[in-house]
Amino acid sequence: MSLAHPDAMRSTRPEPTRTAPPFRPDYTTPRMRRYLLFDATGFLYLLVGFVVLRAIWALSSGSEAWAALLRDFQNPLYVIFHALCFVSVIFVGVRFFRLFPKAQPPRVGPLKPPPGPVIFALLYTVWIGVTIVFAAILAGVWP
Amino acid sequence: MSETETKTFVVTRFDPDRHAEPTTQSYEVPVRSDWKVLDALNYIKDEIDPTLSHRWSCRMAVCGSCGMNVNGQPKLTCKDSLAQYGDSVRVEPLANFPVIRDLVVELEGFLEKFKQVKPWIIRAKEKAVTEGTYSQSPEELEAFRQFSMCINCMLCYAACPVVANEPDFLGPAAIAIGHRYNIDSRDEGAHERNQVFRGEGTVFSCSYANECSEVCPKHVDPAAAINQAKFMAVLDWAQSLVLPRGGEEK
C-alpha cells in the first residue's frame, strides 16, 4: 500500500476518531505514466540549459572553442541526447497544445477567445511555420 | 433475467479500534451482469458481512456519496458497471483522504478548503427585494454552467497527484467552484477569491496533470477551471497594481 502525504486532505481541527493515513493515487495507469514522463522531461531541459551555457561560453572564447563544441556535438552521446530532446519537445508540445485551448478564460473584458479548435489549429500553424523558418535559416536557404 | 457469475472483491478494511493500519478482505459475490460496483458492496453488507462500512445514497450519480477507488481508479460506484472488470475487483477508499473506517473517508479537510473559496454570490451592495431579481442572459449562464455541475464526489481529489503531495493545495473541486462564481455575471467577489487563489498552495500549485478532468463523472473539467483561474488571478493582480484602491470596488 502506497501512501500520500500524511496531511493530505486532513482537517486542521483535531479528528474525533483515529484515522488511517491517506492512500496514494495509482501512478501505474497509462495516463499517469504519461504524466510522469512529461514531468521527467524537465530533467532533460535542465541538461539542455547546461549545454546552452557551454555554447555561450564557447562563443565568448573564440573560434577554436566554438569549433571544439561543434566537434563534440558529433559525439554519438550528444547525438542521442539531442534526438531525445527532439522527441521530448514533440511530446511536450503535443500535450501542451491539446490542453492549452481549454485553459483560456471565457472572457477578458469585452474580448472572448476564439473557439478551442481555432486555437488548436493556430498553435500547430505557428509551430510548423517557426520550424520551417528555422530549418531554412540553419540550412542557409533563407534569408 | 440477467446471468449470474461469481467475482472476488478485495475490499479495504480498517477499524480504528482494532486495526493499526488498513488491511484487505476478500469476498466471493454472485453478481448479475447488470450490477454496478455499489450493488456488490451492498450485497456484501446485506448478505455476507454487516460490519463493512461504505457511503452511498441516491444510486443515480447525483449525490456524490459513493466515490471509491475501484481497481486503482476513482469511480462513482453506483455508476461503474461490473461488466468491465475481470474476476477480481479491488475496492479501496478514495485516495488522498484520511480513512475513517473501511471505505469511508474523512471529508472535513475538503469542507475547510471549500469554504475558503467563498462558494456563494458576493455582492458589493445587496439589492432590495423590491428592486427585482438579478437577471442573467443564456450566454452569461453558459459561461459557468459546466463548472456548476460539480456534485462534490471527491473523485478529482483522489486522482490528483498534487493533492497527494501538497496538503495546502485547495484542490480541483474547490477551485472549480470558486472559479464558477468568479465568472458568474451576478457576482462581485472575484477580487476576494483571486486573493485566495494567489495564496500559498493554491491555483499555481496545479501542474495540469488533467487527471481531475479525466475522472470527473459529471464532465465538469476542473483542470480547465483551475487553469482559467490562474490566468484570471494574474490579471486581477495586474489590475490591482494600476487601479485605484487596488481594484477592490468594481
Interface residues (C-beta under 8 A of the other chain):
Chain A: M1 A4 H5 D7 A8 M9 R10 S11 T12 R13 E15 T17 R18 T19 A20 P21 P22 F23 R24 P25 D26 Y27 T28 T29 R31 M32 Y35 D39 L99 K102 A103 Q104 P105 P106 R107 V108
Chain B: F14 P16 H19 E21 P22 N69 G72 Q73 P74 E92 P93 L94 A95 N96 F97 P98 V99 I100 V105 E106 E108 G109 F110 E112 A143 F144 Y157 A158 A159 C160 P161 V163 A164 N165 E166 P167 G171 I183 S207 Y208 A209 N210 E211 E214 D221 A223 A224 N227 Q228 K230 F231 M232 L235
